[in-house]
Structures are given as C-alpha cells and as structure tokens.
Amino acid sequence: MLCGERMQIKAIFIAVILLLSAIVMLYTDDARGETLVVTGDWNLASGSNVVHSGNRIEMNGNLVVSSNAVLTLKDVDLVMGTSSSGNYIKVESGGTLVIQDLDSEPGTTGDASVVSAADTSYPYMFYIESGATLTLKNSVVKNAGKAMVDSSDSGLDIESDKAEISGCEFSDDYCGLYIKDADPTVTGCMFRSNDYGIYVSSGAAKITDNTFTQNTYGLLVGSGSTPDIRDNRITKSSNWGLKVEGSSTKAQMTGNVISNNSGSGVILGSFQTFDNNVVRYNDRNGMEFLDCKNKQISECDLSGNTDADLFLENSEVTLYNCTYKKEAFKIDEDYNLTVIYPLRVGTLDHYLSPMADCDVKVFSGIGDIYKTAGFGGKDPKTSVSGWTSTMDVTSKIFEHKGVLAAKAMTFPVTVNVSNPGTLFKNCPRTLQMTKYSYESFVAKLPLRVWITSPTAGVTLNKTIAVSGGSENDDGSVQSVEVKFGNGSWMPATGTTTWSYSWNTTAFTNGQITILARAKDASGYSPEASVTITLNNTIPVVTDDDDVVSDDDDSGVSGWVIAAIVIGIIVLVVVIVTVIIVIVFLGKKKGKKDERSEHHKEAKREKPPAPKDDDEPGDGKRSGKGLSPPPPED
C-alpha cells in the first residue's frame, strides 16, 4: 500500500512538470530550437507581445514591429533572406524590439543573438524610427548596410533617443551604426571590419568604452552634431581613425586612444573639447586641424606618428600640456600655434630643505612667467612643502607661413626666491618643457659674511682677535678681508671661519667700525660691520696727585710710574706690618718675664712646714695642718 502511494505522488509531480513546460511552449509560440521560416513579411500588429528564445528564424520578407508591439529575441539567429532590392527590419515609432543573449550576462559565450544576411552580397536594412525603442544587448549584427530612407548605404540606422546598445559586435556592415537626430547610448561594443565603425550624422550620442578595429574608417562625426565620445579605442583602420567634420560640431572627445591607423589618427574641423587622448603611431599625421579657429587640446600624447605629430591648415590651435616626442609639426597656410605647459616650482635651500612662505618670480627670455604677491603677482607665497601654485608657461612658437619642424619648448628659466630677511640669488635652469612639470629649484644662497667677535658696543684695548664666518651656495668662498675705520682692507685668515689679530693701540681712542667682506668668483659680498669703542688710556697717580697719561712727554710711560708707586706702597705696608708685629711680640715677652719673677719672690717668703716633734699649740702651724680639737666638757 505504501509503495502504491509513492508511485501516485511521483506521477502527479511529473504531470505538473509537463504542464508547466507546455504552458511555456505555448507562450513562446514555437518549440525551442526549431528553425522557423517566414516566407513573406512578418508584421507584428499593435498590442502583440512575442518572445522567441533559442530559435533560428529565416526571413524571406521584411520584419516590421508596429507601434505598441513588442518583439523579444533571446539567443536567436535572425537571418535576413536574399533579395536584390534588400529586405529590411523596421521598428516603427512606439514599437519595441529587444535583441539580447539568453542570460543577459556578457561573459557567457554561445548564447548571443545574431542578426545576419543569408547572402552577404545583398545586405539588409535595419531601421529604428524616431520614437521607437531598441534594446540591443550582448548580440551580433553583421552584413547590414542598405539605407532605407535616403538611398545611401548605412547599417543599423538609429533615429530614436530610446536606443540602448551594449556589449554587441558589429562586423561586415557598411556602417556598424548610423545615428541621425538621436541620442542613443552605445557602450562596450566591438566594431570590426566595417566600412565605417560609427557614423554620427547628427544628434548627441553617448559613445563610451567601445573598440573600433580593422575598419576602413573608424568613427565619423558629421557637422552640427554633439556626441560625447569617451574612453574608446580606435586602431588599425585602413584610413583615418577619427574624423570630425564641419565648423559647428561640438563633439566632446576624452580619454580615447587612436593608434596604429594607416592614415592620420585624428582629423578635426571643429570640436568642443579634446582632452586626455592618446594619438600615437599612426602612419600619417597624428592630428590634422583643418580650418579650426581658437581651439585647444589638453593633456594629450601626440608622439610617435610617422609624418608629423601635428598638421595645421588655416587653423589657430593651442596645445596645453601635450606631449610630442617626435617634436615635429607641419604647418600650411595661415596658422597660429600656441604651446602652454603648466609648471609648479618648488623652492629648496642649499641644504635641500623646502622653503615655505617664500615669494617666487619665474622669468625667462619670453618675459615674466609667474609672480607671487611679493613680486607683484596674485598668488600666495609657497606652501609648507615649498611649492608654488601651478603656473602656465606659454610660447607662441609659430606665427608665420611655411612648413617647419618644431622642437620641444626648451628655454632657460630663472627663479628669484625671497623669504623674510634674505633675497636669494637668481636660480637659473634650462627646462625642456614637454609635459606638466614639477620642477624643484635650489635657492642659491648669496655670498655673505658675518662678524662673530667682538660684539657691537663693547670697549676694548690692546691686541684683540676679530673673528667670524662666511658662506655661499657651493662653498667656494675665496677669501675674507677686514677693515678698521677708514683704513685699508686687510686679509683675514680662513674663509668659512676666519680671524684677524688686531693691535688696537695703533688707533685713536673712541668709536670705530670694523668691516668684513668675502669674495668668490662672482665678486664681493655685502659688507658686515660692528661698531666698538677703543680706550687704550690707563690713569696713573703722581706726587702732585695729577693724572699722568700715556701721552706725557716725560720719557717714562704711565704704566711704569704706576708700577713704581704701587711697589713703594706695598713696601711701606710690609715695613709697618713688620714693626707692629715686632712691638707686639716684645710687649708680650715682658709681661711673661714679670709674672715669672713675682712667682719666684712669693716662693722665697713661704714658712717651712712643721715637723712631727713640734709641740702642739706653739702658735707656729700654717698651711693645711690638723684642725683645732673640740672644746672639753
């Protein structure tokens, strides 16, 4: 019984699975994996919603998605049939066409939808009307190339803003994409082996992170359009890589790499921005400017192109911080080329330590390049790390007709650095400006000298040592000289540290200025000075209590007289002291003799001591004899 119930449960489960599968099959209209052949036109009526997955659909007519109809193709091969006039796919305004892979994962292989022609000799037309919706994702479109509207060849012709194309490959088309009056988004696609990878006739398409390779022409932008072309790779075209036509185009081109094309890399008639692009190794010119007026390209690498890195024809162009290692330009007709390089200057002292809070002036043969406020400019002083703000170094290197080869902008630059208390010498450097530069300038110390001893204001006499130091930027001080008052310059001993022995007695008493100067290959330094007072007059007391100075004409110098007087005084003091000592010692000895004599006299007058046989009471006892007996009763 239990076994029978289990068998019933399994049967019910299998029946549910089969029922769900049948529902899915009914919804998709067809069995998965079948080849569907459509002999005539396939018109999806308004309101229909059809999904095909995993089928091959062979069209012998046209495919039309009407307004309010939706067609979704997942992992489908859609093959457009042979016709001398060309079949077409058309999505009318209000209609929706979705072509994508099975799982919407770009990394999965083998499940992409592919739209192609049965006979590549008869390419089909693919047309998205204005107001229609197209989602093309992780799929392949090839062999498209017959325009439907204007008799010119195209490919996938998009005239709707509601088009989103990502992760697709467009190959063997006349135009991988032809965009007219529309703003579609095209991201992460491959355009290979087409006549044109993309042709933006008009509109503001967003073309980002795509690869164009082995096309005849990479990417063409028509006059008046405003596409945003960003981070694409355009390479190995058999002609030019990127071309912008007309004088009113406002294309924005940023971060693209245009390299190894057989023609010129980029041809520009007009544009809005061209920044941070790499244009290298193209077989003709890197960039061609045709009738471009007042245009600037910034932060671009234009090096390594075969004919020239830059070609100007009747154009006025500014290169801002661009690299052109080949260092070659070709100039035809009227032109004006300006090269600008941003530069930041860092200031270091001769110990290679940053110099903060300094004013900086940068100048060269082309004039003043940069000035901080202290030199009359607007920028603040150097930062804590010693750097200035960014400055622009500008040079108009072509201003006449002819075909010339330009070299990298190379010129001598001089920097003046001033910090509190010191104006440093000019700091010359020759810069080869080929990119944004962070240039460190070592602020050269001016040749200077200083006096360490004596200090200002002291009073001195006799012979003294005058000493000090000196320095310049590279330690090449040649000599130091000193001068006293209006005297001559005298050589000191030493340079980095120096000294001079000065006999002050040869100079008049009073204030006098000591000066010092150093010398190197550039000449003399500014003078250092200190003012002191000389006093070589020593006062001396004479017999008349008059002061005799060194200026007396007596023939005996003042200090000799003073020494004699002092010696006499000392001698008198010594004699007086000796007399006093002798008198004192004599009096002391007399007193001692007198005491000794008196003692002897007293000793002679003392009575003799009584003997044992003397009678008591004789009245002659003395000294410490026995005491009198007590009275009798």
Buried (B, 14 or more C-beta within 10 A) or exposed (E): EEEEEEEEEEEEEEEEEEEEEEEEEEEBEBEEEEEBEBEEEBBBEEEEEBBBBBBBBBBBBBBBBBBBBBBBBBBBBBBBBBBEEBBBBBBBBBBBBBBBBBEEEBEEEEBBBBBBBBBEEBBBBBBBBBBBBBBBBBBBBBBBBBBBEEEEBBBBBBBBBBBEBBBBBBBBBBBBBBBBBBBBBBBBBBBBBBBBBBBBBBBBBBBBBBBBBBBBBBBBBBBBBBBBBBBBBBBBBEBBBBBBBBEEBBBBBBBBBBBBBBBBBBBBBBBEBBBBBBBBBBEBBBBBBBBBEEBBBBBBBBBBBBBBBBBBBEBBBBBBBBBBBBBBBBBBEEBBBBBBBBBBBBBBBBEEEBBBEBBBBBBBEEEEBBBBEBBEBEBEBBBEEBBBBEBEBBBEBBEEEEEBEBEBBEBEBBBBBBBEEBEBBEBEBEBEBBBBBEBBBBBBBBBBBEBBEBEEEEEBBEEBEBBBBBBBBEEEBEBBBBBBBEEEEEEBEBBEEBBBEBEBEEBEBEEBBBBBBBBBEEEBBEBBEBBBEBEBEEEBEBEEEEEBEEEBEEEEBBEEBBEEBEEEEEEEEEEEEEEEEEEEEEEEEEEEEEEEEEEEEEEEEEEEEBEEEEEEEEEEBEEEEEEEEEEEE
